[in-house]
Each structure stands twice: as C-alpha cells, then as structure tokens.
Amino acid sequence: MKRMFLAGICLVLTVACIGCNTVRGLGKDVTTVGGWVVKGADNVEDSGN
C-alpha cells in the first residue's frame, strides 16, 4: 500500500514538473552555465598564447 502511494506521489510530481516547464527552465539554466564555462575557458586559452 505504501509503495503504491509513493509511486502515485512521484507520478503526480513528475507530471507537475513537466507541465509547469520546470524541467525546460532547468535545461536553459544548465545551458547558460555551460556557455559561461566555455567562454571562461576560451579566455584562459587566449591569455596563455
């Protein structure tokens, strides 16, 4: 009974996150941070040459 209840809660939370674009927003944030890392690495590479 507890497993079914927890599975139901997990399913509802997953659908809610997808429905409110939280997952999409997180993906955009990760992409932005990745761009900052790449730019920082490029700046370090340029200053070393």
Contact map, one row per residue, 1 for C-alpha under 8 A:
1111100000000000000000000000000000000000000000000
1111110000000000000000000000000000000000000000000
1111111000000000000000000000000000000000000000000
1111111100000000000000000000000000000000000000000
1111111110000000000000000000000000000000000000000
0111111111000000000000000000000000000000000000000
0011111111100000000000000000000000000000000000000
0001111111110000000000000000000000000000000000000
0000111111111000000000000000000000000000000000000
0000011111111100000000000000000000000000000000000
0000001111111110000000000000000000000000000000000
0000000111111111000000000000000000000000000000000
0000000011111111100000000000000000000000000000000
0000000001111111110000000000000000000000000000000
0000000000111111111000000000000000000000000000000
0000000000011111111100000000000000000000000000000
0000000000001111111111100000000000000000000000000
0000000000000111111111110000000000000000000000000
0000000000000011111111000000000000000000000000000
0000000000000001111111000000000000000000000000000
0000000000000000111111111000000000000000000000000
0000000000000000111111111100000000000000000000000
0000000000000000110011111110000000000000000000000
0000000000000000010011111111000000000000000000000
0000000000000000000011111111100000000000000000000
0000000000000000000001111111110000000000000000000
0000000000000000000000111111111000000000000000000
0000000000000000000000011111111100000000000000000
0000000000000000000000001111111110000000000000000
0000000000000000000000000111111111000000000000000
0000000000000000000000000011111111100000000000000
0000000000000000000000000001111111110000000000000
0000000000000000000000000000111111111000000000000
0000000000000000000000000000011111111100000000000
0000000000000000000000000000001111111110000000000
0000000000000000000000000000000111111111000000000
0000000000000000000000000000000011111111100000000
0000000000000000000000000000000001111111110000000
0000000000000000000000000000000000111111111000000
0000000000000000000000000000000000011111111100000
0000000000000000000000000000000000001111111110000
0000000000000000000000000000000000000111111111000
0000000000000000000000000000000000000011111111100
0000000000000000000000000000000000000001111111110
0000000000000000000000000000000000000000111111111
0000000000000000000000000000000000000000011111111
0000000000000000000000000000000000000000001111111
0000000000000000000000000000000000000000000111111
0000000000000000000000000000000000000000000011111
